[in-house]
Amino acid sequence: MMLLVNQEWDLKDPKQNEAIDKYMEEITSVSLGSLILKLRKMISLDNNFEEKLKEALLARNYLIHKFFAEQGKNLLTINGRADAINIIKEKRKILYNCYFFLDPFIRNLMELR
């Protein structure tokens, strides 16, 4: 999405392929929160769109940064593991919902670009 909304690139010009590859490498090293901020500067996001991104960011950050710290003890028991798996499923559902929410926007951008 970052590439598609960035008007610097002529995506049909093969001469820009190397520069585009470099741009994509750079943005893959940026945190998801920072990418959302950059996207917000590039395009106007309505409240629902931004809320979906924030919700996905929180779910992703929980899984990456907090899950084991908060659920470590639960992993020691059968019931605790079941609870931990339910948390993973809940967070994964949020991420999938965001993906399916964003997919039509990305497809439309691809057609426009």
DONU-747480 format. One line per field, with one value per residue (C-alpha): z, y, x negated; residue number from 1. Coordinates in steps of 0.02 Angstrom, whole numbers, plus 50000, padded with zeros to 5 digits. Last residue first. Layout:
<nodes>
c3 = c(Z_...)
c2 = c(Y_...)
c1 = c(X_...)
nr = c(NUM_...)
</nodes>
This chain:
<nodes>
c3 = c(49469_49473_49464_49601_49708_49689_49739_49891_49947_49922_50026_50173_50261_50225_50302_50449_50483_50472_50602_50720_50699_50740_50902_50955_50900_50998_51151_51133_51123_51286_51371_51310_51368_51540_51549_51505_51623_51605_51459_51576_51668_51510_51460_51504_51459_51319_51236_51263_51119_50961_50999_51088_50953_50818_50910_50945_50765_50700_50808_50752_50568_50589_50681_50541_50411_50518_50556_50375_50315_50209_50110_50118_50296_50362_50268_50357_50527_50482_50428_50594_50690_50582_50623_50480_50412_50275_50224_50174_50074_49978_49937_49876_49765_49697_49658_49569_49470_49417_49243_49218_49207_49234_49421_49392_49569_49664_49686_49839_49863_49781_49867_50040_50000)
c2 = c(50124_50132_49944_49917_50049_49959_49793_49875_49951_49784_49694_49814_49745_49565_49600_49691_49544_49427_49529_49536_49349_49318_49415_49310_49147_49190_49232_49067_48977_49058_49003_48824_48831_48886_48745_48618_48694_48768_48882_48989_49042_49118_49208_49388_49390_49266_49368_49542_49593_49497_49439_49600_49706_49617_49639_49823_49854_49765_49875_50030_49984_49948_50114_50207_50137_50170_50348_50395_50399_50544_50494_50515_50580_50442_50315_50377_50361_50186_50139_50203_50092_49943_49969_50013_49880_49829_50012_50020_49859_49920_50085_49991_49880_50035_50116_49958_49944_50127_50095_49968_50112_50047_50081_50264_50304_50467_50459_50348_50277_50110_50091_50117_50000)
c1 = c(50082_50271_50291_50163_50246_50412_50333_50252_50416_50506_50372_50374_50529_50477_50306_50384_50500_50351_50257_50406_50433_50250_50269_50419_50337_50180_50284_50377_50210_50157_50318_50295_50115_50173_50297_50163_50037_49862_49906_50011_49854_49781_49941_49898_49714_49740_49878_49807_49693_49738_49915_49963_49883_49982_50146_50110_50060_50214_50326_50231_50251_50437_50460_50371_50489_50642_50587_50554_50375_50311_50158_49970_49955_50070_49965_49810_49896_49956_49781_49712_49832_49785_49602_49484_49366_49487_49498_49315_49316_49470_49384_49229_49336_49424_49256_49199_49361_49363_49294_49433_49558_49734_49731_49696_49644_49645_49835_49822_49996_49951_49784_49855_50000)
nr = c(113_112_111_110_109_108_107_106_105_104_103_102_101_100_99_98_97_96_95_94_93_92_91_90_89_88_87_86_85_84_83_82_81_80_79_78_77_76_75_74_73_72_71_70_69_68_67_66_65_64_63_62_61_60_59_58_57_56_55_54_53_52_51_50_49_48_47_46_45_44_43_42_41_40_39_38_37_36_35_34_33_32_31_30_29_28_27_26_25_24_23_22_21_20_19_18_17_16_15_14_13_12_11_10_9_8_7_6_5_4_3_2_1)
</nodes>
